Amino acid sequence: MPDKRSITSSEIGTLWMTYQQKTLIICLLDYMIEHADDEDAKTIMIDLREQLIIYIRKIKTIFEKEGAVVPTGLSSQDVNVQAPKLFTNGFDIMFLRVIKEISMGMYTLSLGKAYREDVVKFYQDLTKITQGCYDSCTQYLLKKGFYHAHLIFRCQPPLSLFLTENI
């Protein structure tokens, strides 16, 4: 039995899709970092960018070791970071938070199609990074007043609606 299992077609497919998604997110982050006015937001985006670069390289390595074609993906040539700013403060982190919501679901699906130990670990690690970034985005949005965690939802009307003066 070989030391390492051959990569499956489903693993190649999910890694290919993940590569495309991550290179797109890098391009979006490059643009948003360039136009970020808030240092806290910029830090969140720079940290994520640095982590994603590592995982893009890991995908390349897996494909190269398997003798598979490395996806082209997107690059700095596909984004004009000098284009005018298209959003106001807060939008960048709200958008990133939505991307991380989607990513959490995608990694779960990809993990369910992974069999090789290195690919399973790859998606488990990406899930941890995504959850951390999601939390950072949520805390940022709460701290800056874009989201409000103290909204109250009542399941029943107040008791005073049922009381009458005769009681």
Secondary structure, 3 states (H helix, E strand, C coil): CCCCCCCCHHHHHHHHHHHHHHHHHHHHHHHHHHHCCCHHHHHHHHHHHHHHHHHHHHHHHHHHHHCCCCCCCCCHHHCCCCCCCCCCCCHHHHHHHHHHHHHHHHHHHHHCCCCCHHHHHHHHHHHHHHHHHHHHHHHHHHHCCCCCCCCCCCCCCCHHHCCCCCC
